[in-house]
Amino acid sequence: MARTSRPGTPGTWVLLCYRVPREPSTPRITIWRKLRRLGVAQLADGLVALPADARTREQLDWTADEITEAGGTASLWLAQPASLASERDLAAEMAGARAAEYAKVTAEAAAGASRDEAGRRSLARRLRAELRRIHRRDYFPPAQRDHATAAVDALVQAIAQPEAEPIAEPVAEPIAERQEQPS
């Protein structure tokens, strides 16, 4: 999160306060999906927040324009939580949401190890794209981020290093019975 305040005080957040008409539902659903892709924290019905920096402010400004074009109302606000504890709670909520997404990627990568090479290649490509999408909305990276990245990297390594040919078990040949030769 971009710090625009003194250390020990909460940082600045950009808030989007909005209202979208119920009908038609398509613009409302489109806006809701866009806000989810941005990784916003839902503070209340029609009120979302992101840590303030140039990118998040611009993204929410564009979303506000889309809301207005859809016949709704929207306004952007810059604000600071009243306490560090409030900010920590908000950051923990956002990190928890990303942690769940990373855990899903980790599980999919682990399950994909048993696929054939084409399946692993396809899965690795999809999971790398998913990691990029999650990283874009990950403002407070949880430990699961590293686990998910390592799991996808391991899947890619399994593709890059083809499996070795199985080592053939030595076949035990029956020991021929010795015939004693007469002396």
Helices and strands as residue ranges (DSSP letters): E 13-19, H 25-38, E 41-44, E 47-51, H 54-69, E 73-79, H 84-112, H 117-136, H 144-160
